[in-house]
Amino acid sequence: MGVTDRKRALVTGASSGIGKHMARILASKGYHPVLVARNKTKLETIAGTISRDHAIPCEYFVCDLSQETELERLITAYPETDVLINNAGFAYYGFFNTSPWKTERDMIMVNTYAVARLCHYYLQGMMKKNYGRILNVASTAGLQTTPFLSTYAGTKAFVIQFSKSLALELQGYNVSVTTILPGPTATDFWEVARLAAKVEKAFMSFDSPQEVAEFGIRLMEKNKISGIPGWKNKAKTFIKHFMPEAVWFYLIKRHMLHESLDRNT
């Protein structure tokens, strides 16, 4: 496959974790990755590694997806893509009413607005070409009530229902939308979310971001609507489905409480 024949794959949140691994996997399959994130230093390093390891061009674009003007700048820089991976997202552990509004607002913008805007724009080109693949990264948190991560759970619930509904709209076309719902994964997500202390003991048992990324790419390639990686995550989701709501409310609040929870800031 020549350079001009390569399909472009735009990956948000590609500077670490699941997104970084997805970019590497796509490069190994011959795609031309475009890495999108805020951290220029990390993007430069990862792009250089991918280019060297796979002998293909790997571009990066520094972008704060919480800012609408930055999203539009990304679209202007890359007006077309064959594959779109909406992986960027973050959480914030705490009481909603005392958390900084800017943090909550930015979370909504990154986790939902950016996903919808990029899907809306890039789908137009995909439909014209009659080819395109979109993979949206949600979370099992979007399937359940999760106190002290209220906005995060709400944004991921949006991604799940938005993506599945969109996938059904596009059936019959050579354009697909796939949603992956990871459970706890060993990435820097927990540090950013202020949950590192809470999950410290369990962290080593969390899913591998490499394996989650591989699962997501396979799911997308098969044009599946959605999937949950890992038998533990599937089992928990299944059990929760049959649990009385009052029991779940008691268990999840008890589980989410931790001494690191700040009730005042």
WOLIN-V429134 format. One record per residue. N is the residue number from 0. RES is the residue in three letters. SS is DSSP state (A for helix, B for strand, O for the rest). PHI is phi in radians with two decimals (NA if undefined). PSI is psi in radians with two decimals (* if undefined). Layout:
BEGIN
n->(N,N)
res->(RES,RES)
ss->(SS,SS)
phi->(PHI,PHI)
psi->(PSI,PSI)
END
This chain:
BEGIN
n->(0,1,2,3,4,5,6,7,8,9,10,11,12,13,14,15,16,17,18,19,20,21,22,23,24,25,26,27,28,29,30,31,32,33,34,35,36,37,38,39,40,41,42,43,44,45,46,47,48,49,50,51,52,53,54,55,56,57,58,59,60,61,62,63,64,65,66,67,68,69,70,71,72,73,74,75,76,77,78,79,80,81,82,83,84,85,86,87,88,89,90,91,92,93,94,95,96,97,98,99,100,101,102,103,104,105,106,107,108,109,110,111,112,113,114,115,116,117,118,119,120,121,122,123,124,125,126,127,128,129,130,131,132,133,134,135,136,137,138,139,140,141,142,143,144,145,146,147,148,149,150,151,152,153,154,155,156,157,158,159,160,161,162,163,164,165,166,167,168,169,170,171,172,173,174,175,176,177,178,179,180,181,182,183,184,185,186,187,188,189,190,191,192,193,194,195,196,197,198,199,200,201,202,203,204,205,206,207,208,209,210,211,212,213,214,215,216,217,218,219,220,221,222,223,224,225,226,227,228,229,230,231,232,233,234,235,236,237,238,239,240,241,242,243,244,245,246,247,248,249,250,251,252,253,254,255,256,257,258,259,260,261,262,263,264)
res->(MET,GLY,VAL,THR,ASP,ARG,LYS,ARG,ALA,LEU,VAL,THR,GLY,ALA,SER,SER,GLY,ILE,GLY,LYS,HIS,MET,ALA,ARG,ILE,LEU,ALA,SER,LYS,GLY,TYR,HIS,PRO,VAL,LEU,VAL,ALA,ARG,ASN,LYS,THR,LYS,LEU,GLU,THR,ILE,ALA,GLY,THR,ILE,SER,ARG,ASP,HIS,ALA,ILE,PRO,CYS,GLU,TYR,PHE,VAL,CYS,ASP,LEU,SER,GLN,GLU,THR,GLU,LEU,GLU,ARG,LEU,ILE,THR,ALA,TYR,PRO,GLU,THR,ASP,VAL,LEU,ILE,ASN,ASN,ALA,GLY,PHE,ALA,TYR,TYR,GLY,PHE,PHE,ASN,THR,SER,PRO,TRP,LYS,THR,GLU,ARG,ASP,MET,ILE,MET,VAL,ASN,THR,TYR,ALA,VAL,ALA,ARG,LEU,CYS,HIS,TYR,TYR,LEU,GLN,GLY,MET,MET,LYS,LYS,ASN,TYR,GLY,ARG,ILE,LEU,ASN,VAL,ALA,SER,THR,ALA,GLY,LEU,GLN,THR,THR,PRO,PHE,LEU,SER,THR,TYR,ALA,GLY,THR,LYS,ALA,PHE,VAL,ILE,GLN,PHE,SER,LYS,SER,LEU,ALA,LEU,GLU,LEU,GLN,GLY,TYR,ASN,VAL,SER,VAL,THR,THR,ILE,LEU,PRO,GLY,PRO,THR,ALA,THR,ASP,PHE,TRP,GLU,VAL,ALA,ARG,LEU,ALA,ALA,LYS,VAL,GLU,LYS,ALA,PHE,MET,SER,PHE,ASP,SER,PRO,GLN,GLU,VAL,ALA,GLU,PHE,GLY,ILE,ARG,LEU,MET,GLU,LYS,ASN,LYS,ILE,SER,GLY,ILE,PRO,GLY,TRP,LYS,ASN,LYS,ALA,LYS,THR,PHE,ILE,LYS,HIS,PHE,MET,PRO,GLU,ALA,VAL,TRP,PHE,TYR,LEU,ILE,LYS,ARG,HIS,MET,LEU,HIS,GLU,SER,LEU,ASP,ARG,ASN,THR)
ss->(O,O,A,A,A,O,O,B,B,B,B,B,O,O,O,O,A,A,A,A,A,A,A,A,A,A,A,A,O,O,O,B,B,B,B,B,B,O,O,A,A,A,A,A,A,A,A,A,A,A,A,A,A,A,O,O,O,O,B,B,B,B,O,O,O,O,O,A,A,A,A,A,A,A,A,A,A,O,O,O,O,O,B,B,B,B,O,O,O,O,O,O,O,O,O,A,A,A,O,O,A,A,A,A,A,A,A,A,A,A,A,A,A,A,A,A,A,A,A,A,A,A,A,A,A,A,A,A,A,O,O,B,B,B,B,B,B,O,O,A,A,A,A,O,O,O,O,O,O,A,A,A,A,A,A,A,A,A,A,A,A,A,A,A,A,A,A,A,A,O,O,O,O,O,B,B,B,B,B,B,O,O,O,O,B,O,O,O,A,A,A,A,O,O,O,A,A,A,A,O,O,O,A,A,A,O,B,O,A,A,A,A,A,A,A,A,A,A,A,A,A,O,O,O,O,B,B,O,O,O,A,A,A,A,A,A,A,A,A,A,A,O,O,O,A,A,A,A,A,A,A,A,A,A,A,A,O,O,O,O,O,O,O,O,O)
phi->(NA,-1.35,-1.02,-1.25,-1.59,-1.21,-1.45,-1.45,-2.23,-1.68,-2.14,-1.54,1.10,-1.63,-1.52,-2.91,0.97,-1.06,-1.06,-1.06,-1.21,-1.08,-1.08,-1.13,-1.12,-1.10,-1.10,-1.16,-1.66,1.68,-1.34,-1.72,-1.34,-2.13,-1.61,-2.17,-3.00,-1.58,-1.54,-1.09,-1.07,-1.13,-1.07,-1.04,-1.13,-1.15,-1.08,-1.13,-1.12,-1.10,-1.06,-1.23,-1.25,-2.02,0.93,-2.35,-1.24,-2.31,-1.72,-2.45,-2.46,-1.35,-2.69,-1.69,-1.24,-1.42,-1.92,-1.05,-1.12,-1.21,-1.05,-1.18,-1.15,-1.11,-1.08,-1.14,-1.22,-2.27,-1.24,-2.44,-2.67,-1.59,-2.25,-2.14,-1.94,-1.57,-1.87,-1.02,3.07,-2.69,-2.28,-2.49,-1.51,2.81,-1.24,-1.02,-1.24,-1.94,-1.34,-1.07,-1.08,-1.04,-1.13,-1.12,-1.11,-1.09,-1.10,-1.10,-1.12,-1.24,-1.37,-2.18,-1.04,-1.08,-1.07,-1.15,-1.13,-1.19,-1.07,-1.05,-1.25,-1.26,-1.09,-1.07,-1.20,-1.11,-1.15,-1.14,-1.45,1.04,-2.76,3.07,-2.33,-2.12,-2.18,-1.81,-1.64,-1.79,-2.99,-1.11,-1.09,-1.31,-1.72,-2.54,-1.25,-2.39,-1.11,1.28,-2.35,-1.03,-1.18,-1.05,-1.04,-1.13,-1.19,-1.28,-1.10,-1.04,-1.03,-1.11,-1.25,-1.05,-1.20,-1.12,-1.12,-1.13,-1.04,-1.21,-1.04,-1.65,-1.05,1.75,-1.91,-1.55,-2.34,-2.22,-2.19,-2.10,-2.11,-1.91,-2.07,-1.21,-1.65,-0.99,-2.22,-1.38,-2.32,-1.42,-0.88,-1.22,-1.19,-1.08,-1.39,1.16,-2.01,-1.03,-1.15,-1.19,-1.76,-0.90,-1.26,-1.57,-0.95,-1.17,-1.63,-1.23,-1.13,-1.33,-1.08,-1.09,-1.18,-1.12,-1.09,-1.06,-1.06,-1.11,-1.15,-1.06,-1.05,-1.11,-1.12,-1.55,1.04,-1.33,-1.31,-2.81,-2.94,-1.98,-1.36,1.53,-1.15,-1.14,-1.17,-1.11,-1.15,-1.07,-1.14,-1.13,-1.12,-1.09,-1.07,-1.77,-1.49,-0.99,-1.01,-1.09,-1.17,-1.07,-1.00,-1.12,-1.19,-1.24,-1.17,-1.09,-1.18,-1.41,-1.19,-2.66,-1.09,-1.35,-1.19,-1.65,-1.51,-2.03,-2.24)
psi->(2.16,2.89,-0.73,-0.29,-0.18,2.45,2.42,2.43,1.95,2.15,2.05,2.73,0.67,0.13,-0.11,3.06,-2.45,-0.74,-0.72,-0.77,-0.64,-0.72,-0.74,-0.72,-0.77,-0.67,-0.69,-0.35,0.09,0.07,2.75,1.73,2.51,1.99,2.27,2.21,-3.12,-0.47,1.78,-0.73,-0.82,-0.73,-0.75,-0.78,-0.84,-0.75,-0.72,-0.72,-0.79,-0.78,-0.74,-0.77,-0.53,0.02,0.76,2.77,2.37,2.01,2.86,2.73,2.05,2.13,2.33,1.79,-0.10,-0.14,2.16,-0.68,-0.59,-0.68,-0.77,-0.57,-0.66,-0.79,-0.70,-0.71,-0.62,1.44,-0.22,2.58,2.64,-0.56,2.33,2.13,1.86,1.56,-0.42,2.43,2.74,2.93,2.93,2.09,2.11,3.10,2.27,-0.75,-0.31,-0.04,2.67,2.28,-0.63,-0.67,-0.79,-0.74,-0.80,-0.65,-0.77,-0.73,-0.83,-0.81,-0.44,-0.96,-0.83,-0.69,-0.86,-0.74,-0.79,-0.67,-0.82,-0.77,-0.93,-0.43,-0.55,-0.79,-0.67,-0.72,-0.65,-0.67,-0.25,0.67,2.35,2.62,2.25,2.32,2.00,2.24,1.95,-2.39,2.65,-0.33,-0.43,-0.11,-0.06,2.75,2.25,1.64,2.59,0.00,0.68,-0.85,-0.72,-0.86,-0.71,-0.71,-0.65,-0.53,-0.70,-0.84,-0.72,-0.92,-0.68,-0.84,-0.77,-0.72,-0.74,-0.68,-0.71,-0.62,-0.62,0.02,2.37,-0.19,2.85,0.72,2.22,2.67,2.15,2.49,2.28,2.41,1.44,2.67,-2.75,2.17,2.51,1.41,-3.09,0.11,-0.73,-0.60,-0.81,-0.67,-0.03,0.60,0.11,-0.73,-0.66,-0.66,0.14,-0.82,-0.55,-0.22,-0.73,-0.32,-0.04,2.81,2.62,2.29,-0.53,-0.82,-0.67,-0.74,-0.77,-0.74,-0.79,-0.76,-0.72,-0.75,-0.79,-0.76,-0.48,0.05,0.58,2.62,-0.76,2.88,2.67,2.11,2.50,2.29,-0.55,-0.74,-0.69,-0.74,-0.78,-0.73,-0.71,-0.81,-0.74,-0.55,-0.54,0.05,2.35,2.45,-0.71,-0.65,-0.78,-0.78,-0.76,-0.84,-0.76,-0.65,-0.72,-0.69,-0.67,-0.35,2.40,2.66,-0.36,-0.15,2.11,2.05,-0.08,-0.25,*)
END
